Amino acid sequence: MPILDAVLLFLTGFLSGAVNAVAGGGTFITFGAMTLAGLPPIVANATSSVTQFPGYITSTLAYWHDIKHFWRGALLLSLISAFGALSGALILLGLDNPSFRALVPWLLLAATALFAAGPWLKPAPKPEHEAAVGSLVGSLAQFATAVYGGFFGAGMGVMMLATLGLTQSGDYHRLNALKNMLAVVIAAVAILVFVSGGVIAWLQAIIMIPGGALGGYAGVWIARRVPQNAVRGFVIAVGLFLAFYYFDKG
C-alpha cells in the first residue's frame, strides 16, 4: 500500500473517532473512505465494523457503573441482539457486490435521515430505576435493529437508542448504557461472521483502528470547541455525498 494511502486511512480513522466522540456517525466516514479508496462495498462495510468495534467497547466500559445494576436482565436482549446480528450479517454475505452496491445509496439515505433526526429521537428522561427489559415489543424492536446492525450498521446507535426509549424503562444514561452494551454484542457477532466469510480488509483496518482510538480521545477536546450541530452537519453532508455518489455509480 502506498504511504499516502496509509496516511489518509489513518487520518480517516482519526476523524471517525473524533466524530463519534462528539456527535456519532463515524461509520459514514470509515465506510466512505474505504469505498472511495476502491474496496468493494461489502468489504468496506465489514471492515468498517472492525474499525468501529474498539469504540463500542470503550463506550460500554465508560458506563460500567450503570451496567452493573441491570446486566442480568439485559442478557435476554443481548441474546436477541446476537441472533439478529447473525441474521443480518449472513444476509449481507449472501449478496454479491453488485446487489449490495444497488442497496447502498438507499441504505445511506435512510441512515443519514435517521442520523439527522437523532436529536428528536432521543428518549425523554424518566424516573431513575432499573431498566426493564424483555417485553415482547421491545424484543422484536431490538431484533429488527440488530438485523440492520449486522447487515449495514450506519445509524444503528441512533435507531437503537430510539427503540429502547420507546420500549424500555430507565433514565437516559441507563438506556444509553444498555445501547452501548448491545452494540458490542451486535458488532462482535457480525465481525465473527465477516471474518469467517473472508471479507475483512485487515491491512486497512489495522491502519485505521489506532487513528480511531486517538480521534476518540481528541474528540473530548474538539467537543469543547466545535458546536455539535456543526459536526452533525458535516456527517450528514458526508452521508448525502456518499448516497449520491453511489446513485451516480449505479
C-alpha positions in Angstrom: 0.0 0.0 0.0 1.4 3.5 -0.9 2.4 5.5 2.1 0.0 8.3 1.1 -3.0 5.9 1.2 -1.9 4.6 4.6 -1.7 8.2 5.9 -5.1 9.1 4.5 -6.7 5.9 6.1 -5.1 6.7 9.5 -6.4 10.3 9.3 -9.8 9.0 8.3 -9.8 6.7 11.3 -8.8 9.7 13.5 -11.7 11.8 12.1 -14.1 9.0 12.5 -13.2 8.5 16.2 -13.4 12.2 16.8 -16.8 12.5 15.2 -18.1 9.5 17.1 -17.0 11.1 20.4 -18.7 14.4 19.6 -21.9 13.5 17.7 -21.7 9.9 16.4 -21.8 8.9 12.7 -18.2 7.8 12.3 -19.3 4.8 10.3 -20.2 7.1 7.4 -16.6 8.3 7.3 -14.8 4.9 7.5 -17.2 3.3 5.0 -17.0 6.2 2.7 -13.2 6.4 2.8 -12.8 2.7 2.0 -15.3 2.6 -0.8 -13.7 5.7 -2.4 -10.3 4.0 -2.0 -11.6 1.2 -4.2 -12.6 -1.5 -1.8 -15.8 -3.4 -2.8 -18.8 -2.2 -0.8 -19.3 -5.5 1.1 -15.6 -5.5 2.2 -15.8 -1.8 3.1 -18.9 -2.4 5.2 -17.4 -5.4 7.0 -14.1 -3.7 7.6 -15.8 -0.6 9.0 -17.4 -2.8 11.6 -14.0 -3.8 12.8 -12.7 -0.3 12.9 -15.7 0.9 15.0 -15.6 -2.1 17.4 -12.9 -0.7 19.9 -15.1 2.5 20.3 -18.1 0.4 21.2 -16.1 -1.4 23.9 -14.7 1.8 25.5 -18.1 3.4 25.5 -19.5 0.4 27.3 -16.7 0.4 29.9 -17.4 4.1 30.5 -21.0 3.1 31.5 -19.9 0.1 33.6 -21.2 1.5 36.8 -24.7 1.7 35.3 -24.5 -1.7 33.5 -23.7 -3.5 36.8 -27.2 -2.7 38.0 -29.1 -4.3 35.1 -26.7 -6.7 33.2 -28.6 -9.8 34.3 -31.8 -8.5 32.9 -30.1 -7.3 29.7 -28.8 -10.8 28.9 -32.1 -11.6 27.1 -31.8 -8.5 24.8 -28.1 -9.5 24.3 -29.1 -12.9 23.1 -31.8 -11.5 20.9 -29.2 -9.0 19.5 -26.8 -11.8 18.8 -29.4 -13.7 16.7 -30.4 -10.5 14.9 -26.8 -9.6 14.1 -26.1 -13.1 12.9 -29.1 -12.9 10.6 -28.2 -9.5 9.2 -24.5 -10.5 8.6 -25.5 -13.7 6.9 -27.9 -11.8 4.7 -25.0 -9.5 3.7 -22.7 -12.4 2.9 -25.5 -13.9 0.8 -25.4 -10.9 -1.6 -22.8 -10.2 -4.2 -21.2 -6.8 -4.5 -23.3 -5.6 -7.4 -26.5 -6.5 -5.5 -25.3 -4.8 -2.3 -24.0 -1.8 -4.3 -27.5 -1.3 -5.6 -28.8 -1.1 -2.0 -26.1 1.1 -0.6 -27.4 4.5 -1.7 -30.8 3.7 -0.3 -29.3 2.5 3.0 -27.1 5.6 3.2 -30.1 7.9 2.6 -32.1 6.1 5.3 -29.2 6.1 7.7 -28.5 9.8 7.0 -32.1 10.7 7.6 -32.1 8.7 10.8 -28.9 10.4 12.0 -30.3 13.9 11.1 -33.4 13.1 13.2 -31.3 11.8 16.1 -31.8 14.9 18.4 -35.5 14.4 18.1 -35.4 10.7 18.7 -33.6 10.7 22.0 -35.7 9.3 24.8 -37.1 11.7 27.3 -35.7 11.4 30.8 -37.6 9.0 33.1 -37.5 8.4 36.8 -34.3 6.5 37.7 -35.0 2.9 38.3 -33.7 -0.3 36.9 -34.1 -0.6 33.2 -36.8 -3.1 32.5 -36.1 -5.5 29.6 -37.7 -8.4 27.9 -41.1 -7.2 26.8 -42.4 -8.7 23.5 -42.5 -5.4 21.7 -39.0 -4.4 23.0 -37.6 -7.8 22.0 -39.0 -7.6 18.5 -37.7 -4.0 18.1 -34.3 -4.9 19.3 -34.2 -8.0 16.9 -35.0 -5.7 14.0 -32.4 -3.2 15.0 -29.8 -5.9 15.4 -30.6 -7.4 11.9 -30.0 -3.9 10.5 -26.8 -3.5 12.6 -25.4 -6.8 11.4 -26.3 -6.0 7.8 -25.1 -2.4 7.5 -24.6 -0.6 10.8 -24.6 3.1 9.9 -27.1 4.9 12.1 -27.6 1.8 14.3 -26.8 3.6 17.6 -29.5 6.3 16.9 -32.0 3.7 15.9 -31.3 1.5 19.0 -31.5 4.4 21.4 -34.8 5.5 19.9 -36.4 2.0 20.1 -35.1 1.4 23.6 -36.5 4.7 24.7 -39.9 3.6 23.4 -39.9 0.1 24.8 -37.8 0.1 27.9 -37.8 2.0 31.2 -34.9 3.8 32.9 -33.4 7.2 32.6 -31.4 8.4 29.5 -28.0 7.3 30.9 -29.2 3.8 31.6 -30.7 3.5 28.2 -27.5 4.7 26.6 -25.5 2.2 28.7 -27.8 -0.6 27.5 -27.5 0.6 23.9 -23.7 0.5 24.1 -23.7 -2.9 25.7 -26.0 -4.3 22.9 -23.9 -2.6 20.2 -20.8 -4.6 21.4 -22.8 -7.8 21.0 -24.1 -6.9 17.6 -20.7 -5.8 16.3 -18.9 -8.8 17.8 -21.3 -11.3 16.2 -21.2 -9.5 12.8 -17.4 -9.4 12.8 -17.1 -13.1 13.5 -19.4 -13.8 10.5 -17.4 -11.4 8.4 -14.1 -12.9 9.4 -15.3 -16.4 8.7 -16.5 -15.1 5.3 -13.1 -13.7 4.5 -14.4 -10.2 3.7 -12.3 -8.1 6.1 -9.5 -5.9 4.6 -7.2 -6.4 7.6 -4.4 -4.0 6.4 -6.8 -1.1 6.1 -8.4 -2.0 9.5 -5.1 -2.2 11.3 -4.1 1.2 10.0 -7.4 2.9 10.9 -8.0 1.4 14.4 -5.2 3.4 16.2 -6.3 6.5 14.4 -9.8 6.0 15.7 -8.6 5.5 19.2 -6.6 8.7 19.1 -9.5 10.5 17.5 -11.9 9.4 20.2 -9.5 10.9 22.8 -9.2 14.1 20.8 -12.9 14.2 20.5 -13.2 15.5 24.0 -11.0 18.5 23.1 -13.0 19.0 19.9 -16.3 18.8 21.7 -15.4 21.8 23.9 -14.5 24.0 20.9 -16.7 22.9 17.9 -20.5 23.1 18.1 -22.1 19.7 18.0 -24.5 20.9 15.3 -21.5 21.7 13.0 -20.2 18.2 13.4 -23.6 16.7 12.8 -23.9 18.8 9.7 -20.6 17.5 8.4 -21.6 13.9 9.0 -25.0 14.5 7.2 -23.1 16.1 4.3 -20.8 13.0 4.1 -23.8 10.7 4.1 -25.6 12.6 1.4 -22.4 12.8 -0.7 -21.9 9.0 -0.5 -25.5 8.3 -1.3 -25.5 10.4 -4.5 -22.0 9.0 -5.3 -23.5 5.5 -5.3 -26.6 6.6 -7.2 -24.3 8.1 -9.9 -22.1 4.9 -10.0 -25.2 2.7 -10.2 
